[in-house]
């Protein structure tokens, strides 16, 4: 009779459980805080006299800096572990928020929300935190584990938006940003648990042998660049960043222009985070049972159709709630699917770096989505062109993902001890 115990029998004794919980808490703080930035565009413009284009540029810049910093943050976590990278990132993130809160100048806003927050978020989100989950889980459970961590991380998006809105309305912009900075620092110590699997995992001769056969980073990167599926995945992730950054940054202002009730923008952002919990879990589950590139293709089609319908149909509170719900279901489910597909094809040894390169494309899209939204509005007085581009981008991404080849191009990973 076998004495093996199923992984779900005693989750508190399973090191992977702690990695997933810690990852969810850190992602909750980082992603929840950056989800609030759209709430500050109007106040920064009206209260501090800064142009909408400038505020949108600062928010867009943090996406760009995040993208360029992500491969380096991922490589650092691959080499030194996630804990020191998360600690550095949380401190830098908090410093950026504090700088933007303490000074009304445009330079401080760009340096704080743009540069420092961008560096900080690269160290406290998917490329570092979620890849730690990918290493801790078995290949069979990896997609689901990443989906659970992403779903748990969405809790911050649900809680942070109304929290930031409440503090801003009662105490002002500066106090709200200081409070968010404090919460980011509170999340930093959970990074220690991300390396728990390394510390408590039993030695494994097969694992040591397999590790010795893993090609060096330079060779892995060169192979990935030549891999057609990796290139298609990189191009498709650009679309994801473009869509999400535009909506997160400009949806509150757009709803104001449509004469929607005050506070509906914050409610919509919070609902996106709420439904993202279910969507991320579902995408992780689907990615473990179907080809991940096909799930991604359908996800982008649904997202693009939803954006088009929302823009073209009459606006009401009900339509905004429905839009936020469907967008939430398709919001960050792309991340466990994309990182899981990279791990399947290339293995986990250099996962942080390989995902970081793909994520750079995502953040280039995020920069354009956030910045072009403000630029098009200032230039035309309308968001019409950018809404159309955002909807069409979903079809473009779907066409890129369906033909991706997911044949394994890495040494087979050994079973966990």
CORWO-V462158 format. One record per residue. N is the residue number from 1. RES is the residue in three letters. SS is DSSP state (@ for helix, = for strand, . for the rest). NEAR is the number of other ideal C-beta (glycine too) atoms within 10 Angstrom. Layout:
n->{N;N}
res->{RES;RES}
ss->{SS;SS}
near->{NEAR;NEAR}
//
This chain:
n->{1;2;3;4;5;6;7;8;9;10;11;12;13;14;15;16;17;18;19;20;21;22;23;24;25;26;27;28;29;30;31;32;33;34;35;36;37;38;39;40;41;42;43;44;45;46;47;48;49;50;51;52;53;54;55;56;57;58;59;60;61;62;63;64;65;66;67;68;69;70;71;72;73;74;75;76;77;78;79;80;81;82;83;84;85;86;87;88;89;90;91;92;93;94;95;96;97;98;99;100;101;102;103;104;105;106;107;108;109;110;111;112;113;114;115;116;117;118;119;120;121;122;123;124;125;126;127;128;129;130;131;132;133;134;135;136;137;138;139;140;141;142;143;144;145;146;147;148;149;150;151;152;153;154;155;156;157;158;159;160;161;162;163;164;165;166;167;168;169;170;171;172;173;174;175;176;177;178;179;180;181;182;183;184;185;186;187;188;189;190;191;192;193;194;195;196;197;198;199;200;201;202;203;204;205;206;207;208;209;210;211;212;213;214;215;216;217;218;219;220;221;222;223;224;225;226;227;228;229;230;231;232;233;234;235;236;237;238;239;240;241;242;243;244;245;246;247;248;249;250;251;252;253;254;255;256;257;258;259;260;261;262;263;264;265;266;267;268;269;270;271;272;273;274;275;276;277;278;279;280;281;282;283;284;285;286;287;288;289;290;291;292;293;294;295;296;297;298;299;300;301;302;303;304;305;306;307;308;309;310;311;312;313;314;315;316;317;318;319;320;321;322;323;324;325;326;327;328;329;330;331;332;333;334;335;336;337;338;339;340;341;342;343;344;345;346;347;348;349;350;351;352;353;354;355;356;357;358;359;360;361;362;363;364;365;366;367;368;369;370;371;372;373;374;375;376;377;378;379;380;381;382;383;384;385;386;387;388;389;390;391;392;393;394;395;396;397;398;399;400;401;402;403;404;405;406;407;408;409;410;411;412;413;414;415;416;417}
res->{UNK;UNK;UNK;UNK;UNK;UNK;UNK;UNK;UNK;UNK;UNK;UNK;UNK;UNK;UNK;UNK;UNK;UNK;UNK;UNK;UNK;UNK;UNK;UNK;UNK;UNK;UNK;UNK;UNK;UNK;UNK;UNK;UNK;UNK;UNK;UNK;UNK;UNK;UNK;UNK;UNK;UNK;UNK;UNK;UNK;UNK;UNK;UNK;UNK;UNK;UNK;UNK;UNK;UNK;UNK;UNK;UNK;UNK;UNK;UNK;UNK;UNK;UNK;UNK;UNK;UNK;UNK;UNK;UNK;UNK;UNK;UNK;UNK;UNK;UNK;UNK;UNK;UNK;UNK;UNK;UNK;UNK;UNK;UNK;UNK;UNK;UNK;UNK;UNK;UNK;UNK;UNK;UNK;UNK;UNK;UNK;UNK;UNK;UNK;UNK;UNK;UNK;UNK;UNK;UNK;UNK;UNK;UNK;UNK;UNK;UNK;UNK;UNK;UNK;UNK;UNK;UNK;UNK;UNK;UNK;UNK;UNK;UNK;UNK;UNK;UNK;UNK;UNK;UNK;UNK;UNK;UNK;UNK;UNK;UNK;UNK;UNK;UNK;UNK;UNK;UNK;UNK;UNK;UNK;UNK;UNK;UNK;UNK;UNK;UNK;UNK;UNK;UNK;UNK;UNK;UNK;UNK;UNK;UNK;UNK;UNK;UNK;UNK;UNK;UNK;UNK;UNK;UNK;UNK;UNK;UNK;UNK;UNK;UNK;UNK;UNK;UNK;UNK;UNK;UNK;UNK;UNK;UNK;UNK;UNK;UNK;UNK;UNK;UNK;UNK;UNK;UNK;UNK;UNK;UNK;UNK;UNK;UNK;UNK;UNK;UNK;UNK;UNK;UNK;UNK;UNK;UNK;UNK;UNK;UNK;UNK;UNK;UNK;UNK;UNK;UNK;UNK;UNK;UNK;UNK;UNK;UNK;UNK;UNK;UNK;UNK;UNK;UNK;UNK;UNK;UNK;UNK;UNK;UNK;UNK;UNK;UNK;UNK;UNK;UNK;UNK;UNK;UNK;UNK;UNK;UNK;UNK;UNK;UNK;UNK;UNK;UNK;UNK;UNK;UNK;UNK;UNK;UNK;UNK;UNK;UNK;UNK;UNK;UNK;UNK;UNK;UNK;UNK;UNK;UNK;UNK;UNK;UNK;UNK;UNK;UNK;UNK;UNK;UNK;UNK;UNK;UNK;UNK;UNK;UNK;UNK;UNK;UNK;UNK;UNK;UNK;UNK;UNK;UNK;UNK;UNK;UNK;UNK;UNK;UNK;UNK;UNK;UNK;UNK;UNK;UNK;UNK;UNK;UNK;UNK;UNK;UNK;UNK;UNK;UNK;UNK;UNK;UNK;UNK;UNK;UNK;UNK;UNK;UNK;UNK;UNK;UNK;UNK;UNK;UNK;UNK;UNK;UNK;UNK;UNK;UNK;UNK;UNK;UNK;UNK;UNK;UNK;UNK;UNK;UNK;UNK;UNK;UNK;UNK;UNK;UNK;UNK;UNK;UNK;UNK;UNK;UNK;UNK;UNK;UNK;UNK;UNK;UNK;UNK;UNK;UNK;UNK;UNK;UNK;UNK;UNK;UNK;UNK;UNK;UNK;UNK;UNK;UNK;UNK;UNK;UNK;UNK;UNK;UNK;UNK;UNK;UNK;UNK;UNK;UNK;UNK;UNK;UNK;UNK;UNK;UNK;UNK;UNK;UNK;UNK;UNK;UNK;UNK;UNK;UNK;UNK;UNK;UNK;UNK;UNK;UNK;UNK;UNK;UNK;UNK;UNK;UNK}
ss->{.;.;.;.;.;.;.;.;.;.;@;@;@;.;@;@;@;@;@;@;@;@;@;@;@;@;@;@;@;@;@;@;@;@;.;.;@;@;@;@;@;@;@;@;@;@;@;@;.;.;.;@;@;@;@;@;@;@;@;@;@;@;@;@;@;@;@;@;@;@;@;@;@;@;@;@;@;@;@;@;.;@;@;@;@;@;@;@;@;@;@;@;@;@;@;@;@;@;@;@;@;@;.;.;.;@;@;@;@;@;@;@;@;@;@;@;@;@;@;@;@;@;@;.;.;@;@;@;@;@;@;@;@;@;@;@;.;.;.;.;.;@;@;@;@;@;@;@;@;@;@;@;@;.;@;@;@;@;@;@;@;@;@;@;@;@;@;@;@;@;@;.;@;@;@;@;@;@;@;@;@;@;@;@;@;@;@;@;@;@;@;@;@;@;.;@;@;@;@;@;.;.;.;.;@;@;@;@;@;@;@;@;@;.;.;.;@;@;@;@;@;@;@;@;@;@;.;@;@;@;@;@;@;@;@;@;@;@;@;@;@;@;@;@;@;@;@;@;@;@;@;@;@;@;@;@;@;.;.;.;.;.;.;@;@;@;@;@;@;@;@;@;@;@;@;@;@;@;@;@;@;@;@;@;@;@;@;.;.;.;.;@;@;@;@;@;@;@;@;@;@;@;@;@;@;@;@;@;@;@;@;@;.;.;.;.;@;@;@;@;@;@;@;@;@;@;@;@;@;.;.;.;@;@;@;@;@;@;@;@;@;@;@;@;@;@;.;.;.;.;@;@;@;@;@;@;@;@;@;@;@;@;@;@;@;@;@;@;@;@;@;@;@;@;@;@;@;@;@;@;.;.;.;@;@;@;@;@;@;@;@;@;@;@;@;@;@;@;@;@;@;.;.;.;.;.;.;.;.;.;.;.;.;.;.;.;.}
near->{2;4;4;6;10;6;16;8;9;10;12;6;9;16;16;20;19;19;26;25;16;27;33;23;22;32;29;23;26;29;25;26;29;28;24;25;25;27;24;23;23;15;16;25;17;10;13;15;9;18;13;19;17;16;26;29;21;28;31;28;21;30;30;21;22;27;26;15;24;29;21;17;28;27;19;21;29;22;11;11;18;33;22;15;28;32;17;18;29;27;18;21;31;25;19;28;25;19;22;28;22;12;15;15;12;17;9;16;25;19;19;23;27;21;19;22;31;28;24;30;29;32;31;33;27;30;33;29;31;29;28;31;29;24;23;27;25;13;17;12;17;25;28;21;25;30;28;24;31;32;25;20;29;28;20;26;29;22;17;26;28;17;19;25;20;13;19;20;14;9;12;14;19;17;13;24;26;18;19;24;22;12;21;27;15;12;23;20;15;22;28;17;23;28;21;19;19;15;10;9;15;7;7;14;9;11;16;10;11;17;13;8;10;17;16;10;15;9;11;20;18;12;16;22;11;9;17;10;19;23;16;19;26;20;16;28;26;24;27;29;26;28;27;25;30;30;27;27;24;28;24;24;21;23;21;14;13;13;7;19;11;9;14;19;24;22;20;26;29;23;21;29;26;19;21;28;23;15;26;30;20;17;32;27;18;22;27;19;10;13;16;28;23;17;25;28;20;15;25;26;18;16;29;22;14;19;25;17;14;20;17;10;11;6;17;11;13;8;14;21;14;16;22;26;17;20;26;26;21;28;29;28;29;28;28;32;28;28;29;28;25;27;25;22;22;25;21;23;22;25;25;31;25;29;30;27;20;25;30;23;20;28;26;18;26;28;24;21;29;32;22;21;33;25;17;19;21;12;11;11;9;12;21;12;14;23;21;14;19;26;20;14;24;24;16;16;27;21;14;22;29;16;11;22;12;15;8;11;16;20;16;10;21;16;11;18;10}
//
